[in-house]
Amino acid sequence: MSTASSKQTPVRARWLRRLIFVLLGLGVLLVAHRPLLSSAARWLDVGQPPKAVDYVVALPGDMNTRPIVAAAMVRAGLARRVIIPQTRPGAEVEKQLEPAHSHLLRTIFERRGVPAEAIEVVDSRSVSTFDDAQAIASALRAKPHASLAVVTNDYHTRRTRGIFQSALAGLPVDLQIVSAPTDGFSADDWWQVRSRVQAYLNEFAKVFGYWLYYGSGLYWLAAIAIAVVSLRWFVSRRSRA
């Protein structure tokens, strides 16, 4: 056997092993993708079983399930009052082409058996969950030792919990997060339709962004950056030496 041929044999063997590992990895993903993707989706859901509270809020967004769950809590005696955060009106609302979000929610609650006097609208003009949380926290400052249930879609609960915990920090408010189902998909099949994939991937990205901005993520990034800069400085100093 020639020298060139003997050198090529180990190279081919390495590439063959790599190819086998790649194929095995793809096979594992193909077989296990369903439980993996379902587990990832369920990680987003930190909802709790409903318990009796003073106030319940259905976050703006999904009109098909969130207010239905909140209204059911009132009817079941698990909430005394409903809080509606008023969102900033869009162009259609300004032109009176469609009703305001708070008006739609009030209508849903009343038709679901919630008394009109048990509905409280918070004038927040919010555009995000963060704005909703800040507005509700301001409203609860005058209601010490209140208890609050926040109803939102299951995959939205982890980020919502973090946002409301930050907004309510320092207030004697007992917080619980209640999961509402999502029409048309769940944690068991969200990857099968493009719109569902987009919804979940957007939420994963937002959770990561929240962790970076409000959690310990910035500290980890700073530590990594310092380590990289220090390593580059050490290597360059050694090379000059």
RONU-485923 format. One record per residue (C-alpha): residue in three letters; x, z, y. Coordinates in nm, 2 decimals. Example, Ala and Ser with C-alpha at 12.3 -4.5 7.8 and 13.67 -1.06 7.14 Angstrom:
<rs>
+------+--------+--------+--------+
! rest !     px !     pz !     py !
+------+--------+--------+--------+
!  ALA !   1.23 !   0.78 !  -0.45 !
!  SER !   1.37 !   0.71 !  -0.11 !
+------+--------+--------+--------+
</rs>
This chain:
<rs>
+------+--------+--------+--------+
! rest !     px !     pz !     py !
+------+--------+--------+--------+
!  MET !   0.00 !   0.00 !   0.00 !
!  SER !   0.14 !  -0.09 !   0.34 !
!  THR !   0.20 !   0.16 !   0.62 !
!  ALA !  -0.07 !   0.00 !   0.84 !
!  SER !  -0.32 !   0.02 !   0.56 !
!  SER !  -0.24 !   0.39 !   0.49 !
!  LYS !  -0.29 !   0.47 !   0.86 !
!  GLN !  -0.63 !   0.30 !   0.87 !
!  THR !  -0.76 !   0.50 !   0.57 !
!  PRO !  -0.77 !   0.84 !   0.74 !
!  VAL !  -0.93 !   0.68 !   1.05 !
!  ARG !  -1.20 !   0.52 !   0.84 !
!  ALA !  -1.26 !   0.85 !   0.66 !
!  ARG !  -1.30 !   1.04 !   0.99 !
!  TRP !  -1.55 !   0.78 !   1.12 !
!  LEU !  -1.73 !   0.79 !   0.79 !
!  ARG !  -1.76 !   1.17 !   0.81 !
!  ARG !  -1.88 !   1.15 !   1.17 !
!  LEU !  -2.14 !   0.89 !   1.07 !
!  ILE !  -2.26 !   1.12 !   0.79 !
!  PHE !  -2.29 !   1.41 !   1.02 !
!  VAL !  -2.49 !   1.21 !   1.28 !
!  LEU !  -2.72 !   1.08 !   1.01 !
!  LEU !  -2.77 !   1.43 !   0.87 !
!  GLY !  -2.85 !   1.55 !   1.23 !
!  LEU !  -3.10 !   1.28 !   1.29 !
!  GLY !  -3.26 !   1.36 !   0.95 !
!  VAL !  -3.29 !   1.72 !   1.04 !
!  LEU !  -3.45 !   1.64 !   1.38 !
!  LEU !  -3.68 !   1.39 !   1.21 !
!  VAL !  -3.80 !   1.65 !   0.96 !
!  ALA !  -3.80 !   1.95 !   1.18 !
!  HIS !  -3.90 !   1.80 !   1.52 !
!  ARG !  -4.26 !   1.93 !   1.50 !
!  PRO !  -4.18 !   2.30 !   1.45 !
!  LEU !  -3.89 !   2.28 !   1.70 !
!  LEU !  -4.10 !   2.11 !   1.97 !
!  SER !  -4.39 !   2.35 !   1.90 !
!  SER !  -4.17 !   2.65 !   1.93 !
!  ALA !  -4.03 !   2.52 !   2.26 !
!  ALA !  -4.38 !   2.48 !   2.40 !
!  ARG !  -4.49 !   2.83 !   2.27 !
!  TRP !  -4.19 !   2.98 !   2.45 !
!  LEU !  -4.35 !   2.88 !   2.78 !
!  ASP !  -4.67 !   3.08 !   2.69 !
!  VAL !  -4.64 !   3.45 !   2.78 !
!  GLY !  -5.01 !   3.51 !   2.82 !
!  GLN !  -5.16 !   3.85 !   2.73 !
!  PRO !  -5.49 !   3.94 !   2.58 !
!  PRO !  -5.74 !   4.00 !   2.87 !
!  LYS !  -5.80 !   4.36 !   2.96 !
!  ALA !  -6.01 !   4.52 !   3.23 !
!  VAL !  -5.89 !   4.46 !   3.58 !
!  ASP !  -6.01 !   4.49 !   3.94 !
!  TYR !  -5.94 !   4.13 !   4.04 !
!  VAL !  -5.89 !   3.80 !   3.85 !
!  VAL !  -5.76 !   3.48 !   4.00 !
!  ALA !  -5.78 !   3.13 !   3.86 !
!  LEU !  -5.48 !   2.94 !   4.00 !
!  PRO !  -5.56 !   2.61 !   4.16 !
!  GLY !  -5.49 !   2.31 !   3.94 !
!  ASP !  -5.68 !   2.27 !   3.62 !
!  MET !  -6.05 !   2.29 !   3.71 !
!  ASN !  -6.17 !   2.24 !   3.36 !
!  THR !  -6.04 !   2.56 !   3.19 !
!  ARG !  -5.88 !   2.81 !   3.44 !
!  PRO !  -6.20 !   2.90 !   3.63 !
!  ILE !  -6.40 !   2.90 !   3.31 !
!  VAL !  -6.17 !   3.17 !   3.16 !
!  ALA !  -6.18 !   3.37 !   3.48 !
!  ALA !  -6.56 !   3.35 !   3.50 !
!  ALA !  -6.59 !   3.46 !   3.13 !
!  MET !  -6.38 !   3.77 !   3.21 !
!  VAL !  -6.62 !   3.86 !   3.49 !
!  ARG !  -6.92 !   3.81 !   3.27 !
!  ALA !  -6.76 !   4.02 !   2.99 !
!  GLY !  -6.70 !   4.30 !   3.23 !
!  LEU !  -6.32 !   4.25 !   3.23 !
!  ALA !  -6.29 !   4.18 !   3.60 !
!  ARG !  -6.49 !   4.31 !   3.90 !
!  ARG !  -6.41 !   4.05 !   4.16 !
!  VAL !  -6.26 !   3.69 !   4.17 !
!  ILE !  -5.99 !   3.59 !   4.42 !
!  ILE !  -5.97 !   3.22 !   4.52 !
!  PRO !  -5.65 !   3.11 !   4.70 !
!  GLN !  -5.74 !   2.84 !   4.95 !
!  THR !  -5.52 !   2.54 !   4.92 !
!  ARG !  -5.41 !   2.32 !   5.21 !
!  PRO !  -5.66 !   2.05 !   5.25 !
!  GLY !  -5.55 !   1.70 !   5.17 !
!  ALA !  -5.64 !   1.38 !   5.35 !
!  GLU !  -5.96 !   1.33 !   5.15 !
!  VAL !  -6.08 !   1.68 !   5.23 !
!  GLU !  -5.99 !   1.64 !   5.60 !
!  LYS !  -6.19 !   1.32 !   5.61 !
!  GLN !  -6.48 !   1.49 !   5.43 !
!  LEU !  -6.45 !   1.25 !   5.14 !
!  GLU !  -6.44 !   1.53 !   4.89 !
!  PRO !  -6.51 !   1.90 !   4.90 !
!  ALA !  -6.23 !   2.16 !   4.94 !
!  HIS !  -6.08 !   2.31 !   4.63 !
!  SER !  -6.20 !   2.66 !   4.72 !
!  HIS !  -6.55 !   2.53 !   4.75 !
!  LEU !  -6.54 !   2.36 !   4.41 !
!  LEU !  -6.41 !   2.68 !   4.25 !
!  ARG !  -6.67 !   2.89 !   4.42 !
!  THR !  -6.94 !   2.65 !   4.29 !
!  ILE !  -6.80 !   2.67 !   3.93 !
!  PHE !  -6.79 !   3.05 !   3.95 !
!  GLU !  -7.14 !   3.09 !   4.07 !
!  ARG !  -7.28 !   2.85 !   3.82 !
!  ARG !  -7.09 !   3.04 !   3.55 !
!  GLY !  -7.27 !   3.36 !   3.65 !
!  VAL !  -7.03 !   3.52 !   3.89 !
!  PRO !  -7.22 !   3.68 !   4.18 !
!  ALA !  -7.15 !   3.54 !   4.52 !
!  GLU !  -7.06 !   3.88 !   4.66 !
!  ALA !  -6.79 !   3.92 !   4.39 !
!  ILE !  -6.60 !   3.61 !   4.51 !
!  GLU !  -6.33 !   3.65 !   4.77 !
!  VAL !  -6.15 !   3.36 !   4.93 !
!  VAL !  -5.79 !   3.41 !   5.05 !
!  ASP !  -5.71 !   3.18 !   5.34 !
!  SER !  -5.36 !   3.09 !   5.23 !
!  ARG !  -5.36 !   2.71 !   5.28 !
!  SER !  -5.11 !   2.70 !   4.99 !
!  VAL !  -4.94 !   2.41 !   4.83 !
!  SER !  -4.77 !   2.58 !   4.53 !
!  THR !  -4.79 !   2.87 !   4.29 !
!  PHE !  -4.54 !   3.05 !   4.51 !
!  ASP !  -4.77 !   3.02 !   4.81 !
!  ASP !  -5.06 !   3.14 !   4.60 !
!  ALA !  -4.86 !   3.45 !   4.49 !
!  GLN !  -4.75 !   3.53 !   4.84 !
!  ALA !  -5.11 !   3.51 !   4.98 !
!  ILE !  -5.26 !   3.72 !   4.70 !
!  ALA !  -4.98 !   3.98 !   4.74 !
!  SER !  -5.06 !   4.00 !   5.11 !
!  ALA !  -5.43 !   4.05 !   5.03 !
!  LEU !  -5.36 !   4.32 !   4.78 !
!  ARG !  -5.14 !   4.53 !   5.02 !
!  ALA !  -5.46 !   4.67 !   5.16 !
!  LYS !  -5.59 !   4.75 !   4.81 !
!  PRO !  -5.34 !   5.01 !   4.66 !
!  HIS !  -5.32 !   5.06 !   4.29 !
!  ALA !  -5.52 !   4.75 !   4.21 !
!  SER !  -5.50 !   4.56 !   3.89 !
!  LEU !  -5.48 !   4.18 !   3.88 !
!  ALA !  -5.52 !   3.92 !   3.61 !
!  VAL !  -5.38 !   3.57 !   3.68 !
!  VAL !  -5.53 !   3.29 !   3.48 !
!  THR !  -5.34 !   2.97 !   3.44 !
!  ASN !  -5.27 !   2.71 !   3.16 !
!  ASP !  -5.07 !   2.84 !   2.87 !
!  TYR !  -4.76 !   2.63 !   2.94 !
!  HIS !  -4.76 !   2.74 !   3.30 !
!  THR !  -4.77 !   3.12 !   3.23 !
!  ARG !  -4.39 !   3.19 !   3.20 !
!  ARG !  -4.31 !   3.06 !   3.55 !
!  THR !  -4.63 !   3.21 !   3.69 !
!  ARG !  -4.53 !   3.55 !   3.56 !
!  GLY !  -4.19 !   3.54 !   3.73 !
!  ILE !  -4.33 !   3.42 !   4.06 !
!  PHE !  -4.60 !   3.68 !   4.08 !
!  GLN !  -4.37 !   3.96 !   3.97 !
!  SER !  -4.14 !   3.87 !   4.26 !
!  ALA !  -4.43 !   3.84 !   4.50 !
!  LEU !  -4.58 !   4.18 !   4.40 !
!  ALA !  -4.24 !   4.36 !   4.38 !
!  GLY !  -4.28 !   4.70 !   4.54 !
!  LEU !  -4.66 !   4.70 !   4.53 !
!  PRO !  -4.85 !   4.93 !   4.30 !
!  VAL !  -5.03 !   4.64 !   4.13 !
!  ASP !  -5.08 !   4.62 !   3.76 !
!  LEU !  -5.03 !   4.25 !   3.67 !
!  GLN !  -5.13 !   4.06 !   3.36 !
!  ILE !  -5.11 !   3.69 !   3.29 !
!  VAL !  -5.39 !   3.53 !   3.09 !
!  SER !  -5.35 !   3.19 !   2.92 !
!  ALA !  -5.61 !   2.93 !   2.95 !
!  PRO !  -5.61 !   2.63 !   2.71 !
!  THR !  -5.54 !   2.28 !   2.83 !
!  ASP !  -5.79 !   2.00 !   2.76 !
!  GLY !  -5.66 !   1.73 !   2.54 !
!  PHE !  -5.33 !   1.88 !   2.41 !
!  SER !  -5.16 !   2.20 !   2.30 !
!  ALA !  -4.83 !   2.33 !   2.19 !
!  ASP !  -4.88 !   2.16 !   1.85 !
!  ASP !  -4.91 !   1.80 !   1.97 !
!  TRP !  -4.79 !   1.78 !   2.33 !
!  TRP !  -4.51 !   1.52 !   2.26 !
!  GLN !  -4.75 !   1.26 !   2.12 !
!  VAL !  -4.88 !   1.13 !   2.45 !
!  ARG !  -4.68 !   1.04 !   2.75 !
!  SER !  -4.88 !   1.24 !   3.00 !
!  ARG !  -4.85 !   1.55 !   2.79 !
!  VAL !  -4.47 !   1.49 !   2.76 !
!  GLN !  -4.45 !   1.47 !   3.13 !
!  ALA !  -4.65 !   1.79 !   3.19 !
!  TYR !  -4.43 !   1.99 !   2.95 !
!  LEU !  -4.10 !   1.84 !   3.06 !
!  ASN !  -4.19 !   1.90 !   3.43 !
!  GLU !  -4.27 !   2.26 !   3.34 !
!  PHE !  -3.94 !   2.31 !   3.15 !
!  ALA !  -3.75 !   2.17 !   3.45 !
!  LYS !  -3.94 !   2.40 !   3.69 !
!  VAL !  -3.87 !   2.71 !   3.48 !
!  PHE !  -3.50 !   2.62 !   3.48 !
!  GLY !  -3.51 !   2.56 !   3.85 !
!  TYR !  -3.68 !   2.90 !   3.91 !
!  TRP !  -3.42 !   3.07 !   3.69 !
!  LEU !  -3.14 !   2.91 !   3.89 !
!  TYR !  -3.29 !   2.99 !   4.23 !
!  TYR !  -3.46 !   3.33 !   4.18 !
!  GLY !  -3.31 !   3.46 !   3.86 !
!  SER !  -2.95 !   3.51 !   3.74 !
!  GLY !  -2.88 !   3.14 !   3.71 !
!  LEU !  -2.70 !   3.12 !   4.04 !
!  TYR !  -2.46 !   3.40 !   3.93 !
!  TRP !  -2.38 !   3.22 !   3.61 !
!  LEU !  -2.32 !   2.89 !   3.81 !
!  ALA !  -2.10 !   3.08 !   4.05 !
!  ALA !  -1.90 !   3.24 !   3.76 !
!  ILE !  -1.86 !   2.90 !   3.59 !
!  ALA !  -1.75 !   2.74 !   3.92 !
!  ILE !  -1.49 !   3.01 !   3.98 !
!  ALA !  -1.36 !   2.98 !   3.63 !
!  VAL !  -1.32 !   2.60 !   3.66 !
!  VAL !  -1.15 !   2.63 !   3.99 !
!  SER !  -0.92 !   2.90 !   3.86 !
!  LEU !  -0.84 !   2.70 !   3.55 !
!  ARG !  -0.76 !   2.39 !   3.76 !
!  TRP !  -0.54 !   2.59 !   3.99 !
!  PHE !  -0.35 !   2.75 !   3.69 !
!  VAL !  -0.30 !   2.41 !   3.52 !
!  SER !  -0.18 !   2.25 !   3.84 !
!  ARG !   0.06 !   2.54 !   3.91 !
!  ARG !   0.20 !   2.51 !   3.56 !
!  SER !   0.25 !   2.14 !   3.59 !
!  ARG !   0.44 !   2.18 !   3.92 !
!  ALA !   0.65 !   2.44 !   3.76 !
+------+--------+--------+--------+
</rs>
